[in-house]
Amino acid sequence: MIQIDGSHLEGGGQIVRTALALSVLTGKAFEVSDIRKGRRDSGLKNQHLFCVRALKELCNADVEGSELGSEYIKFVPGKIKAKNLKIDVETAGSITLLLQSLLVPCFFADKKIKLEIIGGTDTKWSMPVDYFKEILVPQLVRFCEKIDVKVDKRGYFPKGQGNVSIDIKPKYKLGEFDNFDEFLSGIGGNEINLTEQYELIQVKGISHASSDLEKANVADRQARAAKLVLNKLGCHVDVRTEYHDTMSVGSGVVLWAIFSKDRDEIDVFNPIRIGADSLGEKGKKSEVVGTEAALRLIEEIGFKAPVDQYLADNLIPWLGLFGGKMKVSKVTNHTLSNIYVVEKFLGKVFDVDKENKIISVV
């Protein structure tokens, strides 16, 4: 039984989410204690419970402690059984945080899986769905036959009710291998190699808002403010605007910079994309939202790394499984916490060069 300290470093819910994902994949049971200890509302929140329930359904696991506010959970997985899942988080709980648990095991199921998740698409303290789709997913394409992400409806805080559907066709099927070590050997040859930023080719983005903000031109004003700042980069900038019928008022901007070694041909198999975002909120001017996202992107670009700090911690489980190395803009506690959990399941596999901000698998 793997023992995990839920208060390690950053001590957030990501420790539980990553542990769930790797437990289902490796078949190893785990216990987590002191979950989110020290937080004002410590223990499991509603969004964590939906992660547990979804993974339990995916592998018929035995679970103890899956209650709201619980600081302890025990998870004993069964075998992955591919099935389509529809999950309604019932609040604006983050869809993308739930996907941190679901994606890894779904990528290695024995057949295609369709996920439909209802909840928050653009919420605080989580990657927006456009960041997930445009920055993280392009990195994961190499690990599957196909992944298709559709944002059918946006969901803002507090009511959520956004809808995201994902179709995944696995390339490597865990059930075709005799054991997990054989599986690790069988998925070789797809190492992550992100060590150079290379040349900035273009910046793209999405400025979005609920339809009741359309008369005030919120999405358009956010986009204009972002482009005004980004024009100093001297490359093509394209920020499109969207308005959506939503249950709650909201807005935001997601931007991504695209780099390439060859200006005439972008490498789709080893893409280099850096992202940044900003959420609107009551009393925050649209121009501030757009400017904030643009300045954050420029700051990330300035670190001269091909992996931004948010992509870094999301790639850690995949780096642990497939190997390789990446240079990151910052080695955050989020990233170090994820490394801590991954090594509980895979053993000591990472080397972290904090001075040069390079994380590699040894």
N, C-alpha and C positions, 0 to 999 in steps of 0.2 A: 504493500500500500504506500503510494507516494504521499509524503507529507509536505504541505505548502503553507508558507506564512503569508496570510492575506494582507498583512500590514507592511510587507517588504517594500522599501523605498517609497515609490509613489503611492502604493497601497490602495489603488483604485479597483474598480470592477473589472478592468482588463485582465487582471490576474485570474479571476474566475473564468472569464470568457476564453482566454487562451488555454487554460487547463482543460476546460470542457472539450474544446476542439481537438486537442492532442490526445486526450484520454480516449475519445471515440476512435481516433485514427490508430493509435498504438495498441488499444485494448487494455491499457493499464489503468487500474483504479486509483483514485486519489482522495485525499481529505484536505480541505482548506479551513484553517481557523483564523480568527481575528479579521474577518472580512470587512474591509473598509473601516477598520478600527481607528478611532480618533476623529473621524468625520462627524459633523453635526448630526447627521442621520446615518449612523453606522449600520453595517449589515447589508443584506440583500435588498435591493430595490425592485420595483415591479418589472423593470426591463431585464434585470438579471434572471428573475424567475422565468420569464418567457424564453430566455436562452436555455435554461435548464430543461424546461418542458419540451422544447423543440428537439434538443439533442437526445433527451430520454426517448422520445418517440422515434427518432431516427435509428437508434440502436437498442431499444428495449432495455434500458439501463435500470439498475436498482439505485434509488436515491434516498438519502436521509438529509433532513435539515432544510429542505427547499420551502422555506416559509418567509414571508415578508419580515425584514428586520433581523433574520438569522445571521449570526456571525460565524456559522459553521455549516459546512456541507460535505457530504460523502457521496461519491459518484462511482458506481461500479458498472462499466459499460458492457453491453453485449456486442454482437456483430452488427456492422452497418448493413442496413437493409434499405435500398434506394426506394424512396417514395416521394411523391409530390406533397409539399407542405404549404398550408395556408395558415398564416399566423397573424392574429389581430392583437397588437400590443394594447389596444383599447385607450391609450393616451397618446401624447406626443413623444413617447419613448422612442429613442433613436433607432431607426431601421438599420443604419450602417453599423451601429455597435452590435446589434443582434447578428449581423452578417459576419462579424469577426469570429463568432463561434461556429456558424454554419458552413462557411465556405470551404474550410480545409477538409472536413470529412466528406462534404458533398462532391468535391473534386475527385475523390477516389472511390466513389460508390460503383456498384456493378452495372448501372445503366443511367440513362438520362434522368435528371431531376429538375422539376420546376418548383421554384419558390415564389410565393405571393405573400408579401408582408405589408401590413397596414399599420401605420404609426406616423412618426415624425420624420420628414425628409431633410429638414433644415432646422437644426436645434443647437442650443449651446453645448459646448464641451464634447462635440462629436463631429466627425467629418461630414460635410454636406453630401447629399446624394450625388451631386455633379462632380465633386472631388473624387468620390468613390468610382464613378463611371468613367471619368476622363483622365484620372491620374493613377489610381490603384489598379483598376481592371486591365488597362493596357500592359501592365507588368505581369499579370496573371495569365494572359492568353497563352503564353508558351507552355503552361502546365496543364492545359486541357485541349480537347478537340474544338470546343466552342463554348463561349459564354456570351449571352445576349442579355443586356440590361435595359429595361423599359421603365421610365418614370410615368406612370399612368395618371398620377395625381399628386400634387404637393400637399404636405401637411406641416403647418406651423404650430408653435406652442400657443395656447395650452391644449387645444382639442385634437391636434394631429389629423388623423384620418387620411394621410397621404397613402399612396398605393404604389409599390414597386414590385415588378415581376422580373424574375431572373431564370433563364434557361441555361442549364449546365450539361454539357456532354463530356464525360470523362475521357481522358486519354490513357491513364494508368488506373487499373481496377485492383483495389486491394485484395479482393477475393481470389484473384488469379495467382497469388503468391502463397507459398507455404507458410511463411512467417513474416514478421515485420522487417527483420534484417534483410531478407531476400527482396522485399518490397523496396527498401532503400537502395539496394544495389541496382534494382531494375529500373529505377527512375533517373539514373545518372545521365549526364550529358546535357542537362538544361540549367547549368549554373547561372546564377545572377552575376553579371559583371558590369557594375556601374561605378566607375572610378574617375571618369573625366566628364566635365560639363560640356565641353566643346563649344560650338558656336550657336548663339541665339538666332533662331530662324523666324519665329513669330510668337505672338501672344494671343491666346483666345480666351473667351470668357462668356459667362451667362449672368445677366442681371435679371432677377426675377422678383415678382411681387404678386400679392393677391389682387384679384380683379377690382376690389373696392378701392384700390389705390391708383387705379389707372387714370382717373380724372386728374389726379395730382401729378401724373407722369413720373411716379416714383422710380420704376425700373429704368426709364429713359434717363432720368437725372443721375441715378447711380452709375449708369454706363458712361455718360458723358464725363462725369468727374473722374472715373477710373481711367478713361482714355486720355484725358488731359494730363494726368501724371505719367502714364505709360508711354506717351509719345516721346519722352526724353530718351527712351531706350533705342530709338532709331531703327525699329523694325516694324513690320506690319502688325497692326493691332485690330482685332475683330471681337467686339463684345456685343453679343446679340441680346435682345430684350424679350421677356416673356411675362404674360399675365395669366393667372390661373384662378379658377373658382375654388376657393378653399373654405374650410370650416372656421379658421381663425385668420386674423389680419397678420400679415408678415411680409418680409422681403429679405433680399440678400444678394451678394455678388460672389461668384467663384471665378477665379482666374487661373490660367495655367500657361507657363512658358514652355515652348518646344525648342529643343536643341538638337543639333546633328553634327556628326563628324564631316559629313558631305552635304554642302548646302543644296545640292540638286536632288538629293535622295535621302529622305528621313528613314531611319532604321526602325521598322515597325516590330521587329523581333526583339530588339533590345532598346526600347524607347527611352528617351530622356525627357521627362516632364516634371516641372516643379510647380507646385500649386500654392495658392493662398486664398483666403476668403474673409468675408465680413458679413455679419447679420444685422439687419435693421431692427430697431426697437422703438417703442414709443418715446418721443422727444428727441430722437436722434435724426438729424437731417440726412436726406438721401445723399447729398454731396459728401457728407462725412463717411457714409458707408462705402461709397465708391472709392474715395481717396484712401481710406484705411486699407481696403483690400489691395489696392495698387501699391501702396507703400510697403505692405507686408511682402508682396511678391518681389519687389525690387530688393528688399532686405535679404530674402532667401537667395535670389540670384547672386547677390554680392558675396555670398560665402564660397562661390566657385565650386560648389559640390553638385553632383547630378541627382542627389536624393535630398528632398527637404525633410525637416524634422518630423513631420507627421507621417509621411510615406515610410520613413525609416522604421518606426515601431510597427507599422502594419506589415512590413516585409519580413520581419524577424522570423516568424514561423516558417515561411517559405524558404528563406535563406538557410535556416537550420536543416530543412528537409532536402533541399536540392544543392546546397553548397554555393561557393562563390565569395565575392566580396563587394562592398559598397562603401563609397565615401559619402558622408552625411554632413548636413549643414551644422547640426548640433547633436551631441550624444545626450539625450534627455533621460530623466528618470523613468519616463514612460518606456523608452527603448530598453533601458537596463532592467526594468521590471519584467518586460517581455522575455528578455534573454534569460533571466532567472527561472522563469516558468518553463520555457522551452527546454532548458538544460535539465530540468527535473525529469523530463520524459526521454530526451535524446542523449543525455550524458553531456560531458564537457566538450562542446563543439565550437564555441565561439572564441575568437581573439578580438579584444577591443583595444584599439590604439587611440586613446583619448586625445593625445596631442595632435595627431594627424587626422582624427575623426574618421578612421577607417575601421569597419567591422567586417571580419572575415570568418569563414569556417575553416577549421584546421583538421 
